[in-house]
Amino acid sequence: MGELSYLGRMLVAFGILLVVAGLLVGAVGKVAGGRVPRLPGDILIQRGNTVFYFPIVTSLLLSLILTLLLTLFFRRP
């Protein structure tokens, strides 16, 4: 039964994390005027009416920050 309790806590934690991420995305959208912040190294290709944007550096930075936060949050004593 302990495994199900742990799974429940993990699902709640991920739900809270998603809510916080959604609020941050909304706040950045309002502050930045709806523009996605672009870091050097993000791929942007524009040809005619087509735009392809792949935020690889932004994704790596976000992954690093989330990894550090989750490591600190779920560290066992």
PDB file of N, H, CA, C and O in Angstrom:
ATOM      1  N   MET A   1       0.820  -1.191   0.000  1.00  0.00           N
ATOM      2  CA  MET A   1       0.000   0.000   0.000  1.00  0.00           C
ATOM      3  C   MET A   1       0.864   1.255   0.000  1.00  0.00           C
ATOM      4  O   MET A   1       0.407   2.318  -0.421  1.00  0.00           O
ATOM      5  N   GLY A   2       2.106   1.146   0.466  1.00  0.00           N
ATOM      6  H   GLY A   2       2.477   0.283   0.808  1.00  0.00           H
ATOM      7  CA  GLY A   2       2.999   2.295   0.510  1.00  0.00           C
ATOM      8  C   GLY A   2       3.333   2.820  -0.873  1.00  0.00           C
ATOM      9  O   GLY A   2       3.525   4.023  -1.055  1.00  0.00           O
ATOM     10  N   GLU A   3       3.405   1.911  -1.864  1.00  0.00           N
ATOM     11  H   GLU A   3       3.249   0.934  -1.716  1.00  0.00           H
ATOM     12  CA  GLU A   3       3.731   2.335  -3.226  1.00  0.00           C
ATOM     13  C   GLU A   3       2.616   3.193  -3.813  1.00  0.00           C
ATOM     14  O   GLU A   3       2.884   4.161  -4.524  1.00  0.00           O
ATOM     15  N   LEU A   4       1.380   2.846  -3.521  1.00  0.00           N
ATOM     16  H   LEU A   4       1.162   2.059  -2.943  1.00  0.00           H
ATOM     17  CA  LEU A   4       0.261   3.639  -4.034  1.00  0.00           C
ATOM     18  C   LEU A   4       0.225   5.017  -3.381  1.00  0.00           C
ATOM     19  O   LEU A   4      -0.122   6.006  -4.027  1.00  0.00           O
ATOM     20  N   SER A   5       0.580   5.079  -2.120  1.00  0.00           N
ATOM     21  H   SER A   5       0.862   4.275  -1.596  1.00  0.00           H
ATOM     22  CA  SER A   5       0.634   6.371  -1.435  1.00  0.00           C
ATOM     23  C   SER A   5       1.708   7.253  -2.061  1.00  0.00           C
ATOM     24  O   SER A   5       1.497   8.447  -2.273  1.00  0.00           O
ATOM     25  N   TYR A   6       2.854   6.660  -2.355  1.00  0.00           N
ATOM     26  H   TYR A   6       3.025   5.690  -2.183  1.00  0.00           H
ATOM     27  CA  TYR A   6       3.948   7.403  -2.993  1.00  0.00           C
ATOM     28  C   TYR A   6       3.532   7.876  -4.383  1.00  0.00           C
ATOM     29  O   TYR A   6       3.823   9.008  -4.769  1.00  0.00           O
ATOM     30  N   LEU A   7       2.849   7.008  -5.138  1.00  0.00           N
ATOM     31  H   LEU A   7       2.613   6.088  -4.824  1.00  0.00           H
ATOM     32  CA  LEU A   7       2.379   7.371  -6.472  1.00  0.00           C
ATOM     33  C   LEU A   7       1.384   8.529  -6.394  1.00  0.00           C
ATOM     34  O   LEU A   7       1.417   9.439  -7.222  1.00  0.00           O
ATOM     35  N   GLY A   8       0.511   8.490  -5.406  1.00  0.00           N
ATOM     36  H   GLY A   8       0.485   7.750  -4.733  1.00  0.00           H
ATOM     37  CA  GLY A   8      -0.454   9.575  -5.231  1.00  0.00           C
ATOM     38  C   GLY A   8       0.222  10.900  -4.940  1.00  0.00           C
ATOM     39  O   GLY A   8      -0.168  11.934  -5.482  1.00  0.00           O
ATOM     40  N   ARG A   9       1.241  10.873  -4.083  1.00  0.00           N
ATOM     41  H   ARG A   9       1.558  10.033  -3.643  1.00  0.00           H
ATOM     42  CA  ARG A   9       1.968  12.107  -3.773  1.00  0.00           C
ATOM     43  C   ARG A   9       2.699  12.632  -5.002  1.00  0.00           C
ATOM     44  O   ARG A   9       2.759  13.841  -5.222  1.00  0.00           O
ATOM     45  N   MET A  10       3.252  11.729  -5.799  1.00  0.00           N
ATOM     46  H   MET A  10       3.203  10.746  -5.621  1.00  0.00           H
ATOM     47  CA  MET A  10       3.952  12.146  -7.017  1.00  0.00           C
ATOM     48  C   MET A  10       2.980  12.791  -8.002  1.00  0.00           C
ATOM     49  O   MET A  10       3.305  13.810  -8.611  1.00  0.00           O
ATOM     50  N   LEU A  11       1.800  12.213  -8.163  1.00  0.00           N
ATOM     51  H   LEU A  11       1.536  11.386  -7.667  1.00  0.00           H
ATOM     52  CA  LEU A  11       0.809  12.783  -9.077  1.00  0.00           C
ATOM     53  C   LEU A  11       0.351  14.160  -8.614  1.00  0.00           C
ATOM     54  O   LEU A  11       0.164  15.059  -9.434  1.00  0.00           O
ATOM     55  N   VAL A  12       0.172  14.331  -7.319  1.00  0.00           N
ATOM     56  H   VAL A  12       0.324  13.601  -6.653  1.00  0.00           H
ATOM     57  CA  VAL A  12      -0.212  15.642  -6.789  1.00  0.00           C
ATOM     58  C   VAL A  12       0.908  16.645  -7.028  1.00  0.00           C
ATOM     59  O   VAL A  12       0.651  17.781  -7.425  1.00  0.00           O
ATOM     60  N   ALA A  13       2.156  16.228  -6.787  1.00  0.00           N
ATOM     61  H   ALA A  13       2.365  15.305  -6.465  1.00  0.00           H
ATOM     62  CA  ALA A  13       3.295  17.129  -6.992  1.00  0.00           C
ATOM     63  C   ALA A  13       3.403  17.540  -8.457  1.00  0.00           C
ATOM     64  O   ALA A  13       3.634  18.712  -8.753  1.00  0.00           O
ATOM     65  N   PHE A  14       3.237  16.590  -9.375  1.00  0.00           N
ATOM     66  H   PHE A  14       3.049  15.638  -9.135  1.00  0.00           H
ATOM     67  CA  PHE A  14       3.303  16.927 -10.799  1.00  0.00           C
ATOM     68  C   PHE A  14       2.135  17.817 -11.211  1.00  0.00           C
ATOM     69  O   PHE A  14       2.295  18.689 -12.064  1.00  0.00           O
ATOM     70  N   GLY A  15       0.968  17.607 -10.617  1.00  0.00           N
ATOM     71  H   GLY A  15       0.838  16.898  -9.923  1.00  0.00           H
ATOM     72  CA  GLY A  15      -0.170  18.474 -10.901  1.00  0.00           C
ATOM     73  C   GLY A  15       0.088  19.902 -10.458  1.00  0.00           C
ATOM     74  O   GLY A  15      -0.216  20.850 -11.182  1.00  0.00           O
ATOM     75  N   ILE A  16       0.649  20.052  -9.268  1.00  0.00           N
ATOM     76  H   ILE A  16       0.895  19.282  -8.680  1.00  0.00           H
ATOM     77  CA  ILE A  16       0.991  21.393  -8.777  1.00  0.00           C
ATOM     78  C   ILE A  16       2.045  22.024  -9.670  1.00  0.00           C
ATOM     79  O   ILE A  16       1.975  23.215  -9.974  1.00  0.00           O
ATOM     80  N   LEU A  17       3.022  21.229 -10.092  1.00  0.00           N
ATOM     81  H   LEU A  17       3.079  20.262  -9.845  1.00  0.00           H
ATOM     82  CA  LEU A  17       4.069  21.729 -10.982  1.00  0.00           C
ATOM     83  C   LEU A  17       3.488  22.202 -12.313  1.00  0.00           C
ATOM     84  O   LEU A  17       3.915  23.228 -12.843  1.00  0.00           O
ATOM     85  N   LEU A  18       2.525  21.470 -12.853  1.00  0.00           N
ATOM     86  H   LEU A  18       2.177  20.637 -12.422  1.00  0.00           H
ATOM     87  CA  LEU A  18       1.891  21.875 -14.109  1.00  0.00           C
ATOM     88  C   LEU A  18       1.094  23.169 -13.940  1.00  0.00           C
ATOM     89  O   LEU A  18       1.099  24.021 -14.828  1.00  0.00           O
ATOM     90  N   VAL A  19       0.417  23.315 -12.816  1.00  0.00           N
ATOM     91  H   VAL A  19       0.413  22.622 -12.094  1.00  0.00           H
ATOM     92  CA  VAL A  19      -0.332  24.550 -12.564  1.00  0.00           C
ATOM     93  C   VAL A  19       0.623  25.737 -12.477  1.00  0.00           C
ATOM     94  O   VAL A  19       0.363  26.792 -13.055  1.00  0.00           O
ATOM     95  N   VAL A  20       1.731  25.561 -11.752  1.00  0.00           N
ATOM     96  H   VAL A  20       1.942  24.703 -11.282  1.00  0.00           H
ATOM     97  CA  VAL A  20       2.716  26.639 -11.629  1.00  0.00           C
ATOM     98  C   VAL A  20       3.306  26.970 -12.994  1.00  0.00           C
ATOM     99  O   VAL A  20       3.477  28.142 -13.329  1.00  0.00           O
ATOM    100  N   ALA A  21       3.619  25.944 -13.785  1.00  0.00           N
ATOM    101  H   ALA A  21       3.480  24.992 -13.513  1.00  0.00           H
ATOM    102  CA  ALA A  21       4.169  26.181 -15.122  1.00  0.00           C
ATOM    103  C   ALA A  21       3.162  26.926 -15.995  1.00  0.00           C
ATOM    104  O   ALA A  21       3.543  27.824 -16.747  1.00  0.00           O
ATOM    105  N   GLY A  22       1.896  26.568 -15.904  1.00  0.00           N
ATOM    106  H   GLY A  22       1.587  25.840 -15.293  1.00  0.00           H
ATOM    107  CA  GLY A  22       0.866  27.267 -16.667  1.00  0.00           C
ATOM    108  C   GLY A  22       0.734  28.720 -16.265  1.00  0.00           C
ATOM    109  O   GLY A  22       0.566  29.592 -17.118  1.00  0.00           O
ATOM    110  N   LEU A  23       0.809  28.987 -14.974  1.00  0.00           N
ATOM    111  H   LEU A  23       0.945  28.279 -14.281  1.00  0.00           H
ATOM    112  CA  LEU A  23       0.748  30.375 -14.506  1.00  0.00           C
ATOM    113  C   LEU A  23       1.958  31.169 -14.979  1.00  0.00           C
ATOM    114  O   LEU A  23       1.829  32.333 -15.355  1.00  0.00           O
ATOM    115  N   LEU A  24       3.135  30.544 -14.961  1.00  0.00           N
ATOM    116  H   LEU A  24       3.240  29.597 -14.655  1.00  0.00           H
ATOM    117  CA  LEU A  24       4.337  31.228 -15.442  1.00  0.00           C
ATOM    118  C   LEU A  24       4.252  31.532 -16.932  1.00  0.00           C
ATOM    119  O   LEU A  24       4.641  32.615 -17.370  1.00  0.00           O
ATOM    120  N   VAL A  25       3.748  30.586 -17.706  1.00  0.00           N
ATOM    121  H   VAL A  25       3.432  29.706 -17.350  1.00  0.00           H
ATOM    122  CA  VAL A  25       3.609  30.811 -19.145  1.00  0.00           C
ATOM    123  C   VAL A  25       2.630  31.950 -19.404  1.00  0.00           C
ATOM    124  O   VAL A  25       2.873  32.792 -20.269  1.00  0.00           O
ATOM    125  N   GLY A  26       1.539  31.982 -18.670  1.00  0.00           N
ATOM    126  H   GLY A  26       1.342  31.298 -17.967  1.00  0.00           H
ATOM    127  CA  GLY A  26       0.579  33.076 -18.818  1.00  0.00           C
ATOM    128  C   GLY A  26       1.167  34.417 -18.432  1.00  0.00           C
ATOM    129  O   GLY A  26       0.924  35.424 -19.096  1.00  0.00           O
ATOM    130  N   ALA A  27       1.946  34.430 -17.350  1.00  0.00           N
ATOM    131  H   ALA A  27       2.143  33.611 -16.810  1.00  0.00           H
ATOM    132  CA  ALA A  27       2.561  35.680 -16.903  1.00  0.00           C
ATOM    133  C   ALA A  27       3.603  36.164 -17.902  1.00  0.00           C
ATOM    134  O   ALA A  27       3.669  37.359 -18.193  1.00  0.00           O
ATOM    135  N   VAL A  28       4.411  35.265 -18.426  1.00  0.00           N
ATOM    136  H   VAL A  28       4.358  34.294 -18.190  1.00  0.00           H
ATOM    137  CA  VAL A  28       5.427  35.648 -19.417  1.00  0.00           C
ATOM    138  C   VAL A  28       4.747  36.149 -20.683  1.00  0.00           C
ATOM    139  O   VAL A  28       5.227  37.094 -21.309  1.00  0.00           O
ATOM    140  N   GLY A  29       3.639  35.529 -21.067  1.00  0.00           N
ATOM    141  H   GLY A  29       3.249  34.761 -20.559  1.00  0.00           H
ATOM    142  CA  GLY A  29       2.916  35.970 -22.251  1.00  0.00           C
ATOM    143  C   GLY A  29       2.390  37.385 -22.115  1.00  0.00           C
ATOM    144  O   GLY A  29       2.406  38.153 -23.077  1.00  0.00           O
ATOM    145  N   LYS A  30       1.925  37.733 -20.927  1.00  0.00           N
ATOM    146  H   LYS A  30       1.912  37.110 -20.145  1.00  0.00           H
ATOM    147  CA  LYS A  30       1.418  39.095 -20.716  1.00  0.00           C
ATOM    148  C   LYS A  30       2.552  40.110 -20.638  1.00  0.00           C
ATOM    149  O   LYS A  30       2.441  41.209 -21.180  1.00  0.00           O
ATOM    150  N   VAL A  31       3.631  39.748 -19.973  1.00  0.00           N
ATOM    151  H   VAL A  31       3.721  38.855 -19.533  1.00  0.00           H
ATOM    152  CA  VAL A  31       4.760  40.669 -19.817  1.00  0.00           C
ATOM    153  C   VAL A  31       5.481  40.874 -21.141  1.00  0.00           C
ATOM    154  O   VAL A  31       5.846  41.998 -21.485  1.00  0.00           O
ATOM    155  N   ALA A  32       5.688  39.789 -21.887  1.00  0.00           N
ATOM    156  H   ALA A  32       5.392  38.876 -21.609  1.00  0.00           H
ATOM    157  CA  ALA A  32       6.440  39.870 -23.140  1.00  0.00           C
ATOM    158  C   ALA A  32       5.554  40.277 -24.314  1.00  0.00           C
ATOM    159  O   ALA A  32       6.023  40.309 -25.452  1.00  0.00           O
ATOM    160  N   GLY A  33       4.313  40.580 -24.065  1.00  0.00           N
ATOM    161  H   GLY A  33       3.933  40.554 -23.140  1.00  0.00           H
ATOM    162  CA  GLY A  33       3.424  40.999 -25.140  1.00  0.00           C
ATOM    163  C   GLY A  33       3.029  39.851 -26.059  1.00  0.00           C
ATOM    164  O   GLY A  33       2.745  40.069 -27.237  1.00  0.00           O
ATOM    165  N   GLY A  34       3.007  38.627 -25.527  1.00  0.00           N
ATOM    166  H   GLY A  34       3.237  38.451 -24.570  1.00  0.00           H
ATOM    167  CA  GLY A  34       2.622  37.471 -26.324  1.00  0.00           C
ATOM    168  C   GLY A  34       3.765  36.848 -27.095  1.00  0.00           C
ATOM    169  O   GLY A  34       3.577  35.829 -27.759  1.00  0.00           O
ATOM    170  N   ARG A  35       4.952  37.442 -27.023  1.00  0.00           N
ATOM    171  H   ARG A  35       5.106  38.270 -26.484  1.00  0.00           H
ATOM    172  CA  ARG A  35       6.101  36.885 -27.730  1.00  0.00           C
ATOM    173  C   ARG A  35       6.813  35.874 -26.848  1.00  0.00           C
ATOM    174  O   ARG A  35       6.928  36.065 -25.637  1.00  0.00           O
ATOM    175  N   VAL A  36       7.285  34.809 -27.453  1.00  0.00           N
ATOM    176  H   VAL A  36       7.192  34.654 -28.436  1.00  0.00           H
ATOM    177  CA  VAL A  36       8.071  33.812 -26.732  1.00  0.00           C
ATOM    178  C   VAL A  36       9.495  34.327 -26.634  1.00  0.00           C
ATOM    179  O   VAL A  36      10.070  34.734 -27.644  1.00  0.00           O
ATOM    180  N   PRO A  37      10.085  34.319 -25.427  1.00  0.00           N
ATOM    181  CA  PRO A  37      11.472  34.781 -25.330  1.00  0.00           C
ATOM    182  C   PRO A  37      12.399  33.852 -26.103  1.00  0.00           C
ATOM    183  O   PRO A  37      12.301  32.631 -25.990  1.00  0.00           O
ATOM    184  N   ARG A  38      13.291  34.430 -26.882  1.00  0.00           N
ATOM    185  H   ARG A  38      13.372  35.422 -26.974  1.00  0.00           H
ATOM    186  CA  ARG A  38      14.197  33.632 -27.709  1.00  0.00           C
ATOM    187  C   ARG A  38      15.617  33.785 -27.195  1.00  0.00           C
ATOM    188  O   ARG A  38      16.118  34.899 -27.041  1.00  0.00           O
ATOM    189  N   LEU A  39      16.255  32.664 -26.932  1.00  0.00           N
ATOM    190  H   LEU A  39      15.848  31.760 -27.057  1.00  0.00           H
ATOM    191  CA  LEU A  39      17.643  32.664 -26.503  1.00  0.00           C
ATOM    192  C   LEU A  39      18.545  32.404 -27.697  1.00  0.00           C
ATOM    193  O   LEU A  39      18.113  31.794 -28.675  1.00  0.00           O
ATOM    194  N   PRO A  40      19.790  32.856 -27.633  1.00  0.00           N
ATOM    195  CA  PRO A  40      20.729  32.521 -28.707  1.00  0.00           C
ATOM    196  C   PRO A  40      20.895  31.002 -28.777  1.00  0.00           C
ATOM    197  O   PRO A  40      21.098  30.354 -27.750  1.00  0.00           O
ATOM    198  N   GLY A  41      20.814  30.448 -29.950  1.00  0.00           N
ATOM    199  H   GLY A  41      20.649  30.975 -30.784  1.00  0.00           H
ATOM    200  CA  GLY A  41      20.912  29.005 -30.127  1.00  0.00           C
ATOM    201  C   GLY A  41      19.580  28.363 -30.462  1.00  0.00           C
ATOM    202  O   GLY A  41      19.547  27.226 -30.933  1.00  0.00           O
ATOM    203  N   ASP A  42      18.474  29.072 -30.228  1.00  0.00           N
ATOM    204  H   ASP A  42      18.502  29.996 -29.846  1.00  0.00           H
ATOM    205  CA  ASP A  42      17.173  28.572 -30.651  1.00  0.00           C
ATOM    206  C   ASP A  42      17.094  28.651 -32.172  1.00  0.00           C
ATOM    207  O   ASP A  42      17.615  29.586 -32.780  1.00  0.00           O
ATOM    208  N   ILE A  43      16.449  27.677 -32.771  1.00  0.00           N
ATOM    209  H   ILE A  43      16.026  26.918 -32.277  1.00  0.00           H
ATOM    210  CA  ILE A  43      16.390  27.592 -34.229  1.00  0.00           C
ATOM    211  C   ILE A  43      15.119  28.277 -34.724  1.00  0.00           C
ATOM    212  O   ILE A  43      14.018  27.956 -34.277  1.00  0.00           O
ATOM    213  N   LEU A  44      15.280  29.214 -35.643  1.00  0.00           N
ATOM    214  H   LEU A  44      16.175  29.475 -36.006  1.00  0.00           H
ATOM    215  CA  LEU A  44      14.157  29.926 -36.251  1.00  0.00           C
ATOM    216  C   LEU A  44      14.367  29.940 -37.757  1.00  0.00           C
ATOM    217  O   LEU A  44      15.342  30.503 -38.253  1.00  0.00           O
ATOM    218  N   ILE A  45      13.436  29.311 -38.484  1.00  0.00           N
ATOM    219  H   ILE A  45      12.644  28.854 -38.080  1.00  0.00           H
ATOM    220  CA  ILE A  45      13.513  29.265 -39.943  1.00  0.00           C
ATOM    221  C   ILE A  45      12.243  29.901 -40.493  1.00  0.00           C
ATOM    222  O   ILE A  45      11.135  29.479 -40.161  1.00  0.00           O
ATOM    223  N   GLN A  46      12.410  30.922 -41.340  1.00  0.00           N
ATOM    224  H   GLN A  46      13.310  31.265 -41.610  1.00  0.00           H
ATOM    225  CA  GLN A  46      11.272  31.591 -41.969  1.00  0.00           C
ATOM    226  C   GLN A  46      11.423  31.493 -43.477  1.00  0.00           C
ATOM    227  O   GLN A  46      12.422  31.937 -44.044  1.00  0.00           O
ATOM    228  N   ARG A  47      10.424  30.909 -44.119  1.00  0.00           N
ATOM    229  H   ARG A  47       9.613  30.549 -43.659  1.00  0.00           H
ATOM    230  CA  ARG A  47      10.405  30.815 -45.580  1.00  0.00           C
ATOM    231  C   ARG A  47       8.990  31.111 -46.054  1.00  0.00           C
ATOM    232  O   ARG A  47       8.063  30.338 -45.814  1.00  0.00           O
ATOM    233  N   GLY A  48       8.848  32.214 -46.713  1.00  0.00           N
ATOM    234  H   GLY A  48       9.601  32.842 -46.908  1.00  0.00           H
ATOM    235  CA  GLY A  48       7.521  32.594 -47.212  1.00  0.00           C
ATOM    236  C   GLY A  48       6.558  32.808 -46.057  1.00  0.00           C
ATOM    237  O   GLY A  48       6.821  33.597 -45.149  1.00  0.00           O
ATOM    238  N   ASN A  49       5.433  32.092 -46.106  1.00  0.00           N
ATOM    239  H   ASN A  49       5.220  31.452 -46.844  1.00  0.00           H
ATOM    240  CA  ASN A  49       4.422  32.199 -45.055  1.00  0.00           C
ATOM    241  C   ASN A  49       4.618  31.175 -43.945  1.00  0.00           C
ATOM    242  O   ASN A  49       3.795  31.085 -43.034  1.00  0.00           O
ATOM    243  N   THR A  50       5.692  30.407 -44.010  1.00  0.00           N
ATOM    244  H   THR A  50       6.361  30.479 -44.750  1.00  0.00           H
ATOM    245  CA  THR A  50       5.932  29.345 -43.043  1.00  0.00           C
ATOM    246  C   THR A  50       7.018  29.761 -42.055  1.00  0.00           C
ATOM    247  O   THR A  50       8.066  30.275 -42.444  1.00  0.00           O
ATOM    248  N   VAL A  51       6.750  29.530 -40.779  1.00  0.00           N
ATOM    249  H   VAL A  51       5.899  29.112 -40.463  1.00  0.00           H
ATOM    250  CA  VAL A  51       7.727  29.814 -39.730  1.00  0.00           C
ATOM    251  C   VAL A  51       7.904  28.551 -38.896  1.00  0.00           C
ATOM    252  O   VAL A  51       6.929  27.972 -38.417  1.00  0.00           O
ATOM    253  N   PHE A  52       9.159  28.128 -38.726  1.00  0.00           N
ATOM    254  H   PHE A  52       9.951  28.598 -39.115  1.00  0.00           H
ATOM    255  CA  PHE A  52       9.484  26.981 -37.884  1.00  0.00           C
ATOM    256  C   PHE A  52      10.374  27.477 -36.757  1.00  0.00           C
ATOM    257  O   PHE A  52      11.449  28.026 -37.001  1.00  0.00           O
ATOM    258  N   TYR A  53       9.925  27.284 -35.523  1.00  0.00           N
ATOM    259  H   TYR A  53       9.052  26.838 -35.325  1.00  0.00           H
ATOM    260  CA  TYR A  53      10.690  27.731 -34.359  1.00  0.00           C
ATOM    261  C   TYR A  53      10.906  26.538 -33.447  1.00  0.00           C
ATOM    262  O   TYR A  53       9.944  25.932 -32.976  1.00  0.00           O
ATOM    263  N   PHE A  54      12.166  26.197 -33.194  1.00  0.00           N
ATOM    264  H   PHE A  54      12.947  26.690 -33.577  1.00  0.00           H
ATOM    265  CA  PHE A  54      12.507  25.090 -32.303  1.00  0.00           C
ATOM    266  C   PHE A  54      13.391  25.629 -31.184  1.00  0.00           C
ATOM    267  O   PHE A  54      14.570  25.904 -31.406  1.00  0.00           O
ATOM    268  N   PRO A  55      12.837  25.783 -29.986  1.00  0.00           N
ATOM    269  CA  PRO A  55      13.581  26.404 -28.884  1.00  0.00           C
ATOM    270  C   PRO A  55      14.498  25.409 -28.164  1.00  0.00           C
ATOM    271  O   PRO A  55      14.244  25.058 -27.012  1.00  0.00           O
ATOM    272  N   ILE A  56      15.552  24.957 -28.830  1.00  0.00           N
ATOM    273  H   ILE A  56      15.758  25.242 -29.766  1.00  0.00           H
ATOM    274  CA  ILE A  56      16.403  23.917 -28.258  1.00  0.00           C
ATOM    275  C   ILE A  56      17.160  24.411 -27.026  1.00  0.00           C
ATOM    276  O   ILE A  56      17.221  23.694 -26.027  1.00  0.00           O
ATOM    277  N   VAL A  57      17.736  25.605 -27.063  1.00  0.00           N
ATOM    278  H   VAL A  57      17.687  26.188 -27.875  1.00  0.00           H
ATOM    279  CA  VAL A  57      18.483  26.123 -25.914  1.00  0.00           C
ATOM    280  C   VAL A  57      17.528  26.441 -24.767  1.00  0.00           C
ATOM    281  O   VAL A  57      17.850  26.194 -23.605  1.00  0.00           O
ATOM    282  N   THR A  58      16.372  26.979 -25.081  1.00  0.00           N
ATOM    283  H   THR A  58      16.110  27.180 -26.025  1.00  0.00           H
ATOM    284  CA  THR A  58      15.372  27.247 -24.056  1.00  0.00           C
ATOM    285  C   THR A  58      14.936  25.945 -23.393  1.00  0.00           C
ATOM    286  O   THR A  58      14.769  25.896 -22.174  1.00  0.00           O
ATOM    287  N   SER A  59      14.750  24.893 -24.184  1.00  0.00           N
ATOM    288  H   SER A  59      14.886  24.933 -25.174  1.00  0.00           H
ATOM    289  CA  SER A  59      14.361  23.592 -23.642  1.00  0.00           C
ATOM    290  C   SER A  59      15.448  23.016 -22.745  1.00  0.00           C
ATOM    291  O   SER A  59      15.151  22.472 -21.681  1.00  0.00           O
ATOM    292  N   LEU A  60      16.701  23.131 -23.166  1.00  0.00           N
ATOM    293  H   LEU A  60      16.942  23.573 -24.030  1.00  0.00           H
ATOM    294  CA  LEU A  60      17.803  22.628 -22.343  1.00  0.00           C
ATOM    295  C   LEU A  60      17.903  23.390 -21.025  1.00  0.00           C
ATOM    296  O   LEU A  60      18.117  22.788 -19.973  1.00  0.00           O
ATOM    297  N   LEU A  61      17.750  24.699 -21.079  1.00  0.00           N
ATOM    298  H   LEU A  61      17.577  25.188 -21.934  1.00  0.00           H
ATOM    299  CA  LEU A  61      17.812  25.511 -19.868  1.00  0.00           C
ATOM    300  C   LEU A  61      16.656  25.180 -18.928  1.00  0.00           C
ATOM    301  O   LEU A  61      16.858  25.050 -17.721  1.00  0.00           O
ATOM    302  N   LEU A  62      15.459  25.044 -19.467  1.00  0.00           N
ATOM    303  H   LEU A  62      15.295  25.150 -20.447  1.00  0.00           H
ATOM    304  CA  LEU A  62      14.299  24.685 -18.660  1.00  0.00           C
ATOM    305  C   LEU A  62      14.475  23.303 -18.041  1.00  0.00           C
ATOM    306  O   LEU A  62      14.124  23.095 -16.880  1.00  0.00           O
ATOM    307  N   SER A  63      15.015  22.360 -18.804  1.00  0.00           N
ATOM    308  H   SER A  63      15.300  22.528 -19.748  1.00  0.00           H
ATOM    309  CA  SER A  63      15.270  21.018 -18.297  1.00  0.00           C
ATOM    310  C   SER A  63      16.271  21.044 -17.151  1.00  0.00           C
ATOM    311  O   SER A  63      16.084  20.354 -16.149  1.00  0.00           O
ATOM    312  N   LEU A  64      17.321  21.826 -17.287  1.00  0.00           N
ATOM    313  H   LEU A  64      17.473  22.387 -18.101  1.00  0.00           H
ATOM    314  CA  LEU A  64      18.325  21.937 -16.232  1.00  0.00           C
ATOM    315  C   LEU A  64      17.722  22.532 -14.959  1.00  0.00           C
ATOM    316  O   LEU A  64      17.970  22.033 -13.862  1.00  0.00           O
ATOM    317  N   ILE A  65      16.944  23.583 -15.102  1.00  0.00           N
ATOM    318  H   ILE A  65      16.743  23.989 -15.993  1.00  0.00           H
ATOM    319  CA  ILE A  65      16.328  24.227 -13.939  1.00  0.00           C
ATOM    320  C   ILE A  65      15.354  23.279 -13.245  1.00  0.00           C
ATOM    321  O   ILE A  65      15.365  23.162 -12.019  1.00  0.00           O
ATOM    322  N   LEU A  66      14.512  22.602 -14.026  1.00  0.00           N
ATOM    323  H   LEU A  66      14.503  22.697 -15.022  1.00  0.00           H
ATOM    324  CA  LEU A  66      13.557  21.664 -13.429  1.00  0.00           C
ATOM    325  C   LEU A  66      14.262  20.490 -12.770  1.00  0.00           C
ATOM    326  O   LEU A  66      13.834  20.031 -11.711  1.00  0.00           O
ATOM    327  N   THR A  67      15.341  19.993 -13.379  1.00  0.00           N
ATOM    328  H   THR A  67      15.689  20.366 -14.239  1.00  0.00           H
ATOM    329  CA  THR A  67      16.101  18.896 -12.781  1.00  0.00           C
ATOM    330  C   THR A  67      16.673  19.307 -11.433  1.00  0.00           C
ATOM    331  O   THR A  67      16.591  18.549 -10.466  1.00  0.00           O
ATOM    332  N   LEU A  68      17.246  20.492 -11.364  1.00  0.00           N
ATOM    333  H   LEU A  68      17.312  21.107 -12.150  1.00  0.00           H
ATOM    334  CA  LEU A  68      17.800  20.969 -10.097  1.00  0.00           C
ATOM    335  C   LEU A  68      16.712  21.156  -9.038  1.00  0.00           C
ATOM    336  O   LEU A  68      16.892  20.764  -7.885  1.00  0.00           O
ATOM    337  N   LEU A  69      15.590  21.752  -9.428  1.00  0.00           N
ATOM    338  H   LEU A  69      15.444  22.071 -10.364  1.00  0.00           H
ATOM    339  CA  LEU A  69      14.506  21.969  -8.468  1.00  0.00           C
ATOM    340  C   LEU A  69      13.918  20.656  -7.968  1.00  0.00           C
ATOM    341  O   LEU A  69      13.688  20.494  -6.769  1.00  0.00           O
ATOM    342  N   LEU A  70      13.673  19.721  -8.878  1.00  0.00           N
ATOM    343  H   LEU A  70      13.859  19.853  -9.852  1.00  0.00           H
ATOM    344  CA  LEU A  70      13.096  18.443  -8.467  1.00  0.00           C
ATOM    345  C   LEU A  70      14.080  17.620  -7.650  1.00  0.00           C
ATOM    346  O   LEU A  70      13.670  16.890  -6.747  1.00  0.00           O
ATOM    347  N   THR A  71      15.367  17.724  -7.949  1.00  0.00           N
ATOM    348  H   THR A  71      15.700  18.317  -8.682  1.00  0.00           H
ATOM    349  CA  THR A  71      16.372  17.024  -7.154  1.00  0.00           C
ATOM    350  C   THR A  71      16.381  17.562  -5.727  1.00  0.00           C
ATOM    351  O   THR A  71      16.455  16.790  -4.771  1.00  0.00           O
ATOM    352  N   LEU A  72      16.307  18.868  -5.582  1.00  0.00           N
ATOM    353  H   LEU A  72      16.247  19.496  -6.359  1.00  0.00           H
ATOM    354  CA  LEU A  72      16.267  19.455  -4.242  1.00  0.00           C
ATOM    355  C   LEU A  72      14.958  19.138  -3.521  1.00  0.00           C
ATOM    356  O   LEU A  72      14.949  18.909  -2.311  1.00  0.00           O
ATOM    357  N   PHE A  73      13.855  19.127  -4.268  1.00  0.00           N
ATOM    358  H   PHE A  73      13.862  19.314  -5.251  1.00  0.00           H
ATOM    359  CA  PHE A  73      12.538  18.911  -3.672  1.00  0.00           C
ATOM    360  C   PHE A  73      12.340  17.467  -3.216  1.00  0.00           C
ATOM    361  O   PHE A  73      11.768  17.227  -2.153  1.00  0.00           O
ATOM    362  N   PHE A  74      12.806  16.509  -4.008  1.00  0.00           N
ATOM    363  H   PHE A  74      13.271  16.704  -4.871  1.00  0.00           H
ATOM    364  CA  PHE A  74      12.574  15.097  -3.709  1.00  0.00           C
ATOM    365  C   PHE A  74      13.794  14.403  -3.103  1.00  0.00           C
ATOM    366  O   PHE A  74      13.841  13.174  -3.066  1.00  0.00           O
ATOM    367  N   ARG A  75      14.764  15.155  -2.636  1.00  0.00           N
ATOM    368  H   ARG A  75      14.725  16.154  -2.666  1.00  0.00           H
ATOM    369  CA  ARG A  75      15.950  14.558  -2.012  1.00  0.00           C
ATOM    370  C   ARG A  75      15.532  13.861  -0.723  1.00  0.00           C
ATOM    371  O   ARG A  75      14.797  14.405   0.100  1.00  0.00           O
ATOM    372  N   ARG A  76      16.026  12.645  -0.582  1.00  0.00           N
ATOM    373  H   ARG A  76      16.624  12.203  -1.251  1.00  0.00           H
ATOM    374  CA  ARG A  76      15.707  11.881   0.628  1.00  0.00           C
ATOM    375  C   ARG A  76      16.743  12.170   1.707  1.00  0.00           C
ATOM    376  O   ARG A  76      17.936  12.261   1.415  1.00  0.00           O
ATOM    377  N   PRO A  77      16.296  12.316   2.951  1.00  0.00           N
ATOM    378  CA  PRO A  77      17.242  12.612   4.048  1.00  0.00           C
ATOM    379  C   PRO A  77      18.111  11.420   4.401  1.00  0.00           C
ATOM    380  O   PRO A  77      18.950  11.512   5.297  1.00  0.00           O
TER     381      PRO A  77
END
